[in-house]
Amino acid sequence: MQTDASVHPYPAGNSSLRRIALEAGELGFDSIVAVEIPRQILGGIQVLSGVIIKELQIKDVIAAVKKKERSSDVIFVNAGDNSFNRAVLTLSGVHVLRHIHKTHRSSFDHVTARIASERQIALDIDIYPLVHLRGVHRQRTLRWYEDLVRLRKHYPFPLTISSNAHSVLDLRSPRELINLCALFGMSPEDVESALSALDRLISPQRPVEEVS
Amino acid sequence: MSPRPPSIRDKRRYLLVQIFPRCLRPDQKDLYLAVQDAVTSLWGDAASARIQMAVVAGTYGYGIIRCLRGTESQLATAISTVTTISGQLACIRSCALSGTIAALQRRGIPPPACLPSPLDAEAAFDGRTFAIQCRDGEKVDLIEKGFKTQELLFLTEQEIEVI
């Protein structure tokens, strides 16, 4: 199941949820994660409920995760410095660490990569800056993502891919995502795997438990 | 200048693209400038020269873009980074690739009658009045009727109330 890991419908963006779901279905997605929208099915597309935690202090993040854990399917936390990221990656309930490209290069190293791999918490590849930024800012983002792909070869943490679309014009098809992700050395197989990673994150495979 | 014999001509590929929003109908020059800007910005001057991008046709929200054979994936990647055409929000999606323009025209571009056209209708949404820019099946593109802002909204038929 191919999922766009975050979209922002009206009023955050200029497109309604129904329209985004319609366009995403035409582009080839099976589901989308809509931020701050309840879970539903629209036009055959499964809309998952996502929440973005933007707190800067870890205790605030813990409180926010506890508060939102039951009401949303996917919990994203915005990345911070290295110690913040390490602490976030050890929290239960967090699914995805996002906006890693907006932080300093030292904020995600081999130690955090290993924790993410052990805890199976995903890192988000946000396509928005690749499409909308130009020049040095886009180059910096590409370098960041290239570094993530390199770290992932040693520590296989999950990746998700999001268009972060505020408009239907920001959505990109899986084929376009394969082209864009090739810019930083991600193979088509890795892109396919990243597009279907949210399923595994939401309902992870656990050992069988004896109940009686 | 006499044309080169086929054996020493450049081999070309033609990409059929669709332009969104559907109400936007840029001319060939605007489309060329938008794509050229994206190609140069993403791949640099040297690679852009190798791609040899040219817009060979543009009509009714569709365009045919030419490139050198072997550079089509670079062109397609650059096309997906287009965000504006002549200052207006837009995106371009590649639909089909072929070795001849005729083959693309045969299989890709729908006849003009099937395409959405601008309408003189108004709709209310969220307590505001909008002009309906374009209808395409269930999809409706609206533009706000106002002096200060002209917000563009992408909705569906079920969400608006036609006045």
Boltz contact constraints between the chains, C-beta under 6 A:
constraints:
  - contact:
      token1: [A, 14]
      token2: [B, 152]
      max_distance: 6.0
  - contact:
      token1: [A, 14]
      token2: [B, 153]
      max_distance: 6.0
  - contact:
      token1: [A, 15]
      token2: [B, 154]
      max_distance: 6.0
  - contact:
      token1: [A, 16]
      token2: [B, 155]
      max_distance: 6.0
  - contact:
      token1: [A, 16]
      token2: [B, 159]
      max_distance: 6.0
  - contact:
      token1: [A, 18]
      token2: [B, 156]
      max_distance: 6.0
  - contact:
      token1: [A, 19]
      token2: [B, 154]
      max_distance: 6.0
  - contact:
      token1: [A, 19]
      token2: [B, 155]
      max_distance: 6.0
  - contact:
      token1: [A, 19]
      token2: [B, 156]
      max_distance: 6.0
  - contact:
      token1: [A, 131]
      token2: [B, 81]
      max_distance: 6.0
  - contact:
      token1: [A, 132]
      token2: [B, 83]
      max_distance: 6.0
  - contact:
      token1: [A, 134]
      token2: [B, 41]
      max_distance: 6.0
  - contact:
      token1: [A, 168]
      token2: [B, 154]
      max_distance: 6.0
  - contact:
      token1: [A, 169]
      token2: [B, 20]
      max_distance: 6.0
  - contact:
      token1: [A, 169]
      token2: [B, 89]
      max_distance: 6.0
  - contact:
      token1: [A, 169]
      token2: [B, 91]
      max_distance: 6.0
  - contact:
      token1: [A, 172]
      token2: [B, 80]
      max_distance: 6.0
  - contact:
      token1: [A, 176]
      token2: [B, 80]
      max_distance: 6.0
  - contact:
      token1: [A, 179]
      token2: [B, 76]
      max_distance: 6.0
  - contact:
      token1: [A, 179]
      token2: [B, 77]
      max_distance: 6.0
